[in-house]
Amino acid sequence: MLHWIWMFLIGLVIGVVAKFLMPGRDPGGLVVTGLLGIAGSLLAGWLGQALGWYRPGQPAGFIMSVIGALILLFLYRLLLKPKAP
């Protein structure tokens, strides 16, 4: 159980850093920010393994996780952009 809490807290920090680096209005709160950070870290790990930067099972680093979260935040904003009247 503690592993999941720790993973969410680290994901929350990564998500907050990503939202700080890409300012603007985001459709989402605390939970979405945490999930964004976790998903960014998973994306960074997968991408790093595909490019040969990480071995299988090796987690992504903090900077690469933030880059993954930035990519997902950009896509999230594209998909959930409010429609103009």
N, C-alpha and C positions, 0 to 999 in steps of 0.2 A: 504494500500500500504506500509506503514511504517513497518508493521509486517513482510512482505515478505523480505524487505531489511534487517531488523534486523536479521531474521532467516538465510539469506544467509551469513551475516557477521559473525555470531556465528558459522555457519557451516564451513566457510572458516578458522576460527581460529582452530577449531577442526581438519579439514583436514590437515592444516599445521603442527599441533602438531603430528598427526599420521604419516605424511610423514617424519617428523624429527626423530621420534622414530624408523621408519623402513626405513633406508637409502637405496638408490639405485636409478636407473633410472626408472622413471614412465612415461608411455604414457599418458600424460594429462597436462593441464595447469591450469590456475586460476579457470575457470568454473568447471572443473572436480574435482579440490580440494574442492571447495565449495559444490558441489553436493555429494562428498564423505563424507564430514563432516555431512551434513544434513541426508543422508541415514544412516550413522553410528549412529547418534542420534536416528533415528526412529527404527533401529534394536535393539539398546540398550534398548529403552523403551519397545519394544515388548518382547524381551528376559527377561527383568526384571519383566514384568507383568506375563509372562509364569512361571517364577520361584518363583513368589510370593514376589519379592522384592519391587515392586511398585504397587500401586492401579491403577485401570483403570482411565485414564485421567491424571495421574501423569507423568510429563516428567522425562527423565533420567538425571542423574547428569553429570557433565563435564567429570569426569574420566571414567564413564561407556560409555559415548558417544565416547570418544577417543578409548576405547577398541573396540566398535562396528565399528568405522572407520578403526581400524587396521585389524579387521577381513575382512572387505570389501576390503581394500587395498591389502591384501594377495590374496584374490580371484580374484581381478582385475588383479593383476600381473600374476597369473596362467593362466587366460583366454587370456590375451593379450600379452603373452610372445612372443618376436620375434622368428621366426623359424630359426634354424641353416641351413646354405646352405649345 
